């Protein structure tokens, strides 16, 4: 059974940093592209970043480009999202997501999400 | 970047009636090499992660009831629920995965009338 477990969310001040982790199990992690998707309170889903399976290429939405960094450790079956220069509008539930294959494939599985609140 | 636009923002449908949601992409998501539209639909219920319903614009994911159907090509797509059930109350999103910089539509909230 595919399982994705996000951690690292919490309350952070504007301008601060946070690193999210996503522990994956139940599939061959190194064979699949992964993404982060967020949902701000009362808003819709927003794809923010993706990473390919091996020798990873990374992709970002304009809203996070230059502030967030996606990475993965295939030896630890873990996906990361380093978030710097956080702003109030980054407040959201952040979902770890497993693509069905590569970076141009839909999202087959989602984690339960972790809440990030940016506030002073 | 490809921008996805859904309509309506919300709709209320009686139990057993049809619900129809529209999605438009700012450019074609039809991949010519395999003649597939890189368009997916998701269902998002309160308190749960989203769930993949449809991919390649019209292919139902395993286990999705056949009352869910979808169609369209190029830039215009539709998701239909043929006979709305109480458990179908959710927000529905289209998504393009034609680009590595993927994008979701704004969502359509489906409620019971």
Interface residues (C-beta under 8 A of the other chain):
Chain A: X35 X37 X44 X45 X46 X47 X50 X57 X59 X60 X61 X62 X95 X100 X103 X104 X105 X106 X107 X108 X110 X111 X112 X113
Chain B: X1 X38 X40 X42 X44 X49 X50 X51 X52 X55 X61 X91 X93 X95 X97 X98 X99 X100 X101 X102 X103 X104 X105 X106 X107
